[in-house]
Amino acid sequence: MKITSYLIIIVFVALACNKTDLTSGLSGGVKFSVDSLKFDTLLAGLPSSVHTVKVFNTSNEDVVFDKVELGGGTLSNFSINLHGRSGSSFSNIQLPAKDSIYLFVTVTPANTSADHLFLIRDSITFSHKNLTQKLQLEAYAEPVTVYKNVTIQNDLTLEAGKSYFIQGIFTVAENVKLNISEGVKIYVYPNSPIEIKGILNVNGNAEKPVLFTTYRKDYLTSGSWEGIRLSANNQLHTIKYTRIEYAKNAIILESTQPGNTQLTIEGSAIRFSLSAALRLKNINLSLNNSEITNNNINISMEGGGEYNLKQVTAATYSTMHTLHQVAGISINDTGASETNPMKVDILNSIIWGDLSDELRFLKGSNHSIVNIRYSIYKMTLQKDDINISESQTTDPLFAEIDISKKIFNFKLSSGSPAIDKGLFVSSDKDITGALRTDGKPDLGCYEFFYTEQ
């Protein structure tokens, strides 16, 4: 096993937009388009995106900067390009009257041995005659361990609260367990798959969920990384309280032969997958208290196997991240048989979205059973092939859906028909960790409390 570990800096960003006078002796003065720069998420060894600062001369006189200088010089984590010239120090920079020049700033944080959040700072000084003005640069950073093109040959536990970066193929060998502890964050490089040939155990909790996401927080788009492919060799995979975002296919678990491969997902959210959140074939699924939203396909089930969905919110709306063209829940029993029947049971759940049919069942076997019980669903076709009881087709009235503003709050509003309409099974928790205690569970993964109003 070859593992390359080093520290990666992740920088959190906010970009100020106030303008600052450089010289008060000139009419109108020299101004910056910003008064400070705080960079977006980035990784050590990889440059940030370029941030642009425009320097204006609003006066009627030419200005010549005696010096423009990066405080840390050549040792700085930051890099600058001024008016087409790269370097850390510039002299005699001319800025004509009523004109402007561009300053481009990037940052490539150096590796450190820190094990906690720390602050990176620098500044750019503009000097004109006896006047100076500083443009502040700063970033908070955290250490991240890197796995680059590795195969894990022995059981491995990713430590609670730590962050990791995956580049290239990350493989867990057969009969090897990958355990992921609470609060772990995993950032994945483009075209980098996670291949679990052994067993995956993800153990987040409501307070400290595990996160799988793209490494670029300044460029969020579906399909930014490959996703997780699980083995189907009669394994038991468990994923608890986990967020998976912006993958091509978030989780693939397909078996050519029916068996007892089991996937249990609880308290988790899978969002913005380019293709499918869950692509499953000939396996057994237990999906509880989870949000599967804004994926092109939320859940694809094929062949035989047992698929139990309880307290699930599965909804999709077309966005800049997801072009929603097919039903969110796709059921295809091709390959099912008397010895390998397909059984789908959807209980206390919400299946919704902006298509007229958010559930499609391609039935080809007499051994298949699909039940929808105590749920809200959106479907106009093929109802005769599905056993539907105590369910409705009314709008679930989510708390707030505003596509233009990119707001997707799949909690329930106070007038939702999903409130208190579930079948009591057990006094379990919703996706936030809140107890369902009144014996009348709400539909979907979020329990509504009137204190939320």
C-alpha positions, 0 to 999 in steps of 0.5 A, spaced: 500 500 500 502 506 497 499 512 501 502 519 500 499 523 506 500 531 507 497 537 509 492 540 505 489 547 507 482 549 506 480 556 506 474 559 507 471 565 504 467 571 504 469 577 499 468 584 501 466 589 496 467 596 500 471 601 496 477 604 500 481 611 498 488 610 497 490 618 497 486 623 500 491 628 497 488 627 490 481 629 487 477 623 488 483 619 490 485 612 488 480 606 490 480 599 490 474 594 488 475 591 495 478 592 501 480 585 503 480 578 500 478 572 504 479 566 499 474 560 497 476 553 499 482 550 496 487 545 497 495 545 499 499 544 492 493 546 488 492 554 487 486 557 488 481 560 483 484 567 481 481 573 485 481 580 481 482 587 484 481 593 480 485 599 482 481 605 480 484 612 479 478 617 479 482 623 479 484 628 474 492 626 475 496 620 473 499 616 479 505 613 479 506 607 485 513 607 488 512 600 490 507 595 490 509 589 494 507 583 497 508 583 505 511 575 505 515 576 499 517 570 495 516 566 501 508 568 501 503 563 500 499 568 496 501 570 489 500 576 485 500 579 478 499 586 477 497 589 470 500 582 466 506 582 471 507 576 476 512 577 482 512 579 489 514 586 488 513 592 483 516 599 482 514 605 478 507 602 476 503 608 472 496 609 473 493 614 468 488 619 470 481 616 470 483 609 468 484 603 472 489 597 472 488 589 475 491 586 480 490 578 480 491 574 487 491 567 488 494 562 494 497 556 494 497 554 502 504 551 504 504 544 508 504 545 515 504 540 521 498 543 524 492 539 527 487 544 528 484 551 524 489 556 523 490 563 520 494 565 514 495 572 513 499 577 508 498 584 505 499 587 499 502 594 500 501 600 495 506 606 496 505 613 493 509 618 495 509 618 502 502 615 502 501 607 503 495 603 503 494 595 505 490 590 502 489 585 507 489 577 505 487 572 510 484 565 510 483 560 516 485 553 514 485 546 516 489 540 515 487 534 511 490 527 509 491 525 502 490 519 499 493 519 492 492 512 487 492 507 493 489 501 495 487 499 502 490 492 504 488 492 511 482 495 515 482 502 516 479 507 520 478 514 518 479 518 525 473 522 528 473 530 526 479 529 521 479 531 513 481 527 507 482 529 500 482 523 495 485 524 488 486 518 483 483 511 485 481 510 492 480 502 493 479 498 499 481 491 497 477 485 498 475 482 505 478 489 508 473 494 512 473 501 511 470 505 517 469 512 517 468 516 524 463 521 526 465 528 523 469 526 517 470 530 511 472 527 505 473 531 499 474 528 492 478 530 486 474 530 479 474 523 476 476 520 482 472 514 484 472 510 491 472 503 490 470 499 496 471 491 494 471 490 501 466 493 506 464 500 508 462 502 515 460 510 515 458 512 522 456 519 523 451 522 527 446 527 527 450 532 530 457 530 526 455 527 520 460 525 515 461 528 508 463 526 501 463 532 496 467 535 491 474 538 493 472 545 489 467 549 494 468 555 489 465 551 483 459 546 485 456 542 480 453 535 479 458 530 477 464 533 480 467 527 482 465 519 480 462 517 487 462 510 491 462 503 488 460 498 493 462 490 492 456 485 492 460 479 494 454 478 500 457 484 504 453 488 509 455 495 508 452 501 513 452 508 512 449 512 517 448 520 518 452 522 511 452 527 506 454 525 499 454 531 494 455 533 487 457 526 485 456 522 478 453 516 481 453 517 489 452 510 490 452 504 485 451 497 488 449 492 483 450 484 483 449 480 477 447 474 481 442 474 487 445 474 494 444 477 501 448 483 499 445 488 504 446 496 504 443 500 510 442 507 510 440 511 515 439 519 517 443 521 510 442 526 505 444 525 498 444 531 493 445 533 486 448 527 483 449 528 475 446 521 474 443 517 480 443 517 488 442 510 488 443 505 483 442 498 485 441 491 482 439 485 486 441 487 493 437 488 499 436 495 501 434 498 508 433 506 507 431 510 513 430 517 515 433 520 509 433 525 504 434 523 497 433 530 493 435 534 486 438 528 483 437 526 476 434 519 478 434 519 486 433 511 486 434 506 481 432 499 483 433 493 478 432 485 478 430 482 484 431 483 492 428 487 497 428 494 498 425 498 504 424 505 504 421 508 511 421 515 512 424 517 506 424 524 502 425 523 495 424 529 491 427 533 485 427 539 481 431 541 475 436 546 477 443 549 474 446 542 478 441 537 475 437 536 469 431 532 471 428 528 465 426 521 468 422 519 474 426 520 481 424 513 483 425 508 477 423 500 478 425 495 473 424 488 475 427 485 469 431 479 472 427 478 477 424 470 478 421 466 483 427 465 486 429 472 486 423 476 486 423 484 487 419 486 493 419 494 494 415 497 500 415 504 501 412 507 508 411 514 511 415 517 505 414 523 500 416 522 493 415 528 489 418 533 484 417 537 478 415 531 473 408 528 472 410 521 474 416 521 479 415 514 480 415 509 474 415 501 475 417 497 469 414 490 470 416 484 467 415 479 472 409 476 476 413 475 482 414 482 483 411 486 489 411 494 490 407 497 495 406 504 497 403 505 504 402 511 508 405 516 503 405 522 499 407 520 491 406 523 485 404 518 479 399 518 474 401 512 470 401 504 472 398 505 478 394 498 477 401 495 478 402 497 485 399 496 491 397 503 494 394 504 501 392 510 505 396 514 501 395 521 497 397 525 491 397 532 494 403 537 494 407 535 500 408 543 501 415 543 503 418 549 507 421 553 502 422 551 494 425 557 490 429 554 484 431 561 482 434 563 489 437 556 489 433 554 496 431 547 497 428 546 504 425 539 504 422 540 511 415 541 512 411 547 512 405 548 518 400 546 513 403 540 510 398 534 509 404 530 511 404 532 518 401 526 523 399 522 517 404 516 518 404 509 520 407 508 527 412 503 527 417 505 532 419 511 536 425 513 532 429 519 530 428 523 524 434 526 520 436 531 524 436 527 530 429 529 533 425 524 536 418 522 533 415 521 540 407 523 539 405 516 536 403 520 529 409 520 525 410 525 519 411 523 512 418 524 510 425 524 513 423 531 517 418 531 523 415 537 524 415 541 530 410 547 531 416 551 534 419 551 528 413 556 525 
